[in-house]
């Protein structure tokens, strides 16, 4: 299973307009600002799971060369309408770029990748990055995969699982914990990962 199949994909396809409207009104997060601060002016960025496009919009306004993508066609359409530029449909298991991006931003999207598939997806992402490139991803923390009340799949990793999934080859791997929530408005522990290729 990838993010383009099953009940998770169906949720985002069916609720694309509502989801984009609900998640499109928040200011740039401290993690997004930290990510951008580590990049040179004009750096080439791949955003995975861009959703409403709000974070791509902020990065474009900072002068970054952002390439927004989403695995769900309906979400890509919503983001494209917001941004005024094409948004590619790119499932995680179809990332084929090699040494192409100075940064990869994957906020609250890789948390939908089945646990068994995550190491391979992370290898694809690292291969797409230039040496020294910066990678950010966030995950709802837990101790085993499951679904939420909307039927969305989550891998719910802990620190140890993520370190194993990322594997060797990163020059930096920092995992931070924080409390937060999401579309479901449920208080949730999160893991925020900064890695450097």
N, C-alpha and C positions, 0 to 999 in steps of 0.2 A: 504494500500500500504506500502511496505517496500522498502529498497534500492535494492532489487533483482527483482523488477518488474517495468514496465512502461518505459517511455522515458529516465529517468535518468539511469536506469540499462542498457538500450540498448546502450546509448552513451558510457558508460564505457566498455561494452563488445565489441562493435564494434571498439572502439578507444584505446583499452588497450595498444597495443605496442607503439603507438604514444604518448599517455598520459604518459606512464611510462618513455619513453625517454625524453620527455619535462620536466617532474617534477623530474627527477632523478639526476640533476646536481647541486643543490643548497647546500651550506654548512649548518651545523646545525644551526637552528634558536636560538636566545636568549631564547625563551620560552622552547625549547627542552633542552637547557643547564640548565635552571632554574629547570625544571622538574627533570632531572637526578641528579642535585646537592642535591635535597631533599631526595634522596633514598640511602639506604645502599648498600654497595658493594654486587653484586650478587642478588639484589632484583629481584623478579619475576614480569615481566611486560606483560600485555596484550596490544598489539597495535590493535586498531580497524581501519578498512579502511586504511590499510597500503599502498595501491597504488603501487608505484614503489619499495617500500621496503627501500628507502633511509634512513628514520629515524630509522627503525629497525637496519639497517646496522651500523649506528652511535652508537646506544645504545649497540649493541652487542660488538662493539669495546671498549666501556667503561667498559665492564665486567658485564653488566646486563643480566639477564636471560630472554630474550625477546621471546614472543610467538606472532609472526605476524599473522594477519588475515585480510581478506577482504570479503565483502559480494558478490563480483562478481568473479566467477571462473576464468575468463580470466585475471583479475588483479592479483589474487592470483598466477596464473601461471607465470606472468611476475616477480612478487616479488620473487617467489621461485627460478627462474633462476638467479636473481641478487644475492640473499643471499646464495644460495647453500644449503638451508634447506627447508623442507616442510612448506608451508604457508596454513593454514586452511581456508576453505570457511566458514565464520561465519556471517550470517545475524544478525543484532542487536537484532531482536526479538527471536533469538535462543540462546542468552547468558544464560546458565544454571549454570555456576560455582557459588560456594558459598565459601566465605572467602578464595579465592585462589590466589589473586594477590596483591602485595604491591603497584602497580601503574597501572593506565590505561591511555594510550595515545590515543587520538581520534582527531587528527588534521584534520580539514576541511572535516569531514565525517558526523557527526551528523547533520550538516546543511541540509542534504537531507532527514531527518526524518520528516514525516508529523507532523504538530503542535499537532494534537490530540494524536499522538502516543509517542511524546517525553517524557512526564512524566513517562510512563511505562518503556521505554527503560532506562532512567536514574536510575530508581529503580533497574532494573536488573544489571546495572553496579555497583551501590553501594553495592548490595548484593554479587557481585563477589569479592569485595575488602576486604582485611584484615583491622582491626581497625587501624586508623591512615594512611591508604593508601592514595596516592596522585592521583588525577584525573585531567587531562587537556583536554579541548576541545575548538575548535574555530568555530565561526559562522560568516557568512556574516550578518551584521546588517541591520535592516529595520523595517518596521511597518506592515508587512503582507506577507503571503506566495505568491510565484510566480515562474516563470521560466525565465531562461536566454536564450540567442540567440541559444544555443545548445539544447534547450528543457529540460534542467536539472531542476528539482524541487529544490527550496530552501525554508526553513521555515522563513528566514529573521526576526529573533527575535529582540526585544529591551531588555534592561536591566530588565525591570519589568517582561516581559514574561518569561525570563530565570529564574529569581529568583522564580517565581511561579512554573515553570516546574521542577526545581530541588527539590523544596519542603523541608520539614524538614528532619533532620537526618544527615546533614553534619556538622562537627565541624568547617569548614571554607568554605566560598564561596566568592571568589574575582573575580569580573568581570572588566576587563580593556578594554578600547577602543583604537584602533590604525587604522591608514590608511594603506591600502595595495592594493593588487589586487589578481588575481588568474589566472587560466588557460586561461580565456578570456581576460586577460590583461587590464581589465576595472578598473579604480580607485574605491576602495570599502572601506567603513568603516567596520571594523571587531570588534568582541567581543571575547576576550580571557578569558577563565574561568579556574581558579585553584580552586579545591575543595578538601577537606580532609574528608575521611570517619570517 
